[in-house]
Structures are given as structure tokens and as C-alpha cells.
């Protein structure tokens, strides 16, 4: 989709483009262009976060008094497009894109003043304690318990598939504090330090050898009651608000459009018949990506108006993740047998090991495999369709 910008907006775009060109160090640029999942390493994420923080461009959508930018919706869209074009390392979303907005909407003033500056400066690195072995997409059935003991809660139980738990300093966590007629009742939202006594972290190692996620065990872990966000037994309200930002708080279409252009470049090396067949399928995907782009712009305006993306975020999450998977499938097809080569040595920064086949082969298949989870995390596609049918369509 081609938008017409004013001269001032074009000048802003050039400013942002120039910033990315100079601010990204060679190592960070390499890390951003060789990501094999939606997460960068903690080291690269925090290094890039500091650069954006020093520039004052870290959280454009936050209120200005808490560190946000006084940007128009168009400027925020331009920034998202230029970020996708530059391909920097991904920032960790747990604090900046999820907990931060949740505290702005549901936290006490004391919680905002304490945690938000620490999130911005990278002093607190957060993970999310939602899923359990028996409570994933059906999150309301969670059983990790928190019993009130004076001014504290005492936690017992476990969380699983906790991304970067082994690197995090803090966790925002859903716990069971009561039993009522509906499972959504009796859930409380807590903040806790990961070095608290009684916490054990066991990394989960994938077939690839990576250990991005972990299982976390709680054995009589004490958490001060002041670290509760929202009311006791009403944590589901806070969790739903946070999930709106996780599902639809950003813009995925600019990144998908850039990935489509990368695929077009890769396809140019194919024989004519294969290239033509792939380009027909890519054109169909591009039509859907442009439709997503329009929906995200509408959601951006809706967030500005109401303060959160609303239940429509489920549509963005559903479309964005399924389009991302379809695009990576095409990339794997275009790569052909070169995708079979496992080349961790060639992925390293300043490596002397030349890639086998196209350079895209270093990341295409690993990212494709990691991206299988995109339609599961933050609520599976089936869950998103249920939310859309009830909360959006009123069925």
C-alpha cells in the first residue's frame, strides 16, 4: 500500500532512516539480519534498546510523561516501516510491549514510577509466567497457587514454555488465589523477582540445541502483596488487557512486506518456470499482507482513541501469524536443498566460514521451524477465532 506523506512526514522518514543507518553497529546489524526466531539474544536486545532509549525513540506509543514520543499516528507508522527496512535486533517485548502497557492501564502510581523507568533502562528484564503443563491455550485452568500469608503471597506450582526465564530478572505471573463458579475468577496477577528463594529454572533444550524457553518451579516462594497488579482474584482482567498488546500492539505488516521482497530476490535465482509459479503465490500473499496493513493502521487509530487495541487485536494476531507462516513456507520452497545445510559456524559475526548456497539459507529453515509456534503462543489461532466470534462479531 502506497501512502502519500506530507513534506514534514517525508523529512521525518529521512531522519529515521538516517538514524538507523548510523546507529546500528556492524554487530547489531548482523544480529538483526540473522535472527532465527522472533527473539534476539538478551545481549543484542539490550544493546539496541539502550541506543533507542538514548535517542528517546524506545516506546513511541507510551504516554510522553512515561518516556513515550509525542508522535502522530503517521510518524509511528513511518517508524515501524523504517525499522522493518533496517532489520535491527528484536527488542524483548515482555517489558516494553506487554507489562509496560499493562502497568500504564492497570498498575498503581507507585508501580508505574518504580517499574517503568527500570524497564526503559533495561535494568529489569522480564519474562511471562502464564502457561502451565496442563494450562496452555485454556489458560483459565491454571493451578499454580498463591496463598495469602499476612503481607505476602506464598507461591507453589510451576510455569512452562517461559521464554528467556533463565535470563530474566523478573516475572509477571498469573496465579490461583481462589476457586469460584468460573475458572477465570480466582486468578491474581503478580510481579516477582526471579532470584527469590524457592525458584528453580530448568531450560528446555530444542532439537536445534537452542534453549530459548524454560520451566520454572515455585517452592514456597514469598511475594510481597504490594506486587499485585489489580485486585485479588481479578488478575484475568489484567491478563486480558496485557494480551491485547501482545496480540495487536505493534505492526507486523511492514516486516512481512520486507520479507516478501527478500523472497522475491531469492526467487530471482530460480529457473523461469519455478520462479513464475512462486511469484503467483507470492502475489496472492501480498494482497493479504496489504489488507493486514490497513487493519493495523485502523487498530493503531483505535488504540490511540481507547487506550488499548481491544478484542480486534485477535484478528491482527491471527492474520499476522498465519501470513508469516505462509511466507516462510514459500521461502523454504524457494531455497530448495540448500535449506538442509546446518551452518551455525557461518552464522557467527565476522565468521570466515562461507555459507553453502544463498546466504538466506543460514536463517530460513531455522526461522521456519521456530515460526511454527507463532500460531500457538499468545493464544492459538483457534482461541483467536473464538474471541473474534464472541467479542468482535457478537455470535
Buried (B, 14 or more C-beta within 10 A) or exposed (E): EEEEBEEEBEEBBEEBBEBBEEBBEEBBBBBBBBBBBBBBBBEBBBBBBBBBBEEEBBBBBBEEEBBBBEBEEBBBBBBBBBBBBBBBBBBBBBBBBBBBBBBBBBBEEEBBEBBBEBBBBBEBBBBBBBBBEEBBBEBBEBBBBBEEEEEBBBBBBBBBBBBBBBBBBBBBBBBBBEEEEEBBBBBBBBBBBBEBEEBEBBBBEEEBEBEBBBBBBBEEBBBEBEBBBBEBBBBBBBBBBBBBBBBBBBBBBBBBBBBBEBBBEBBEBBEEEBBEEBBEEBEEBBEBBBBBBEBBBEBBEBBEEEEBBBBBBBBBBBBBBBBBBBBBBBBBBBBBEBBEBEBEEBBEEEBEEEBBBBEBBBBBBBBBBBBEBBBBBBBBBEBBBBBBEEBBEEE
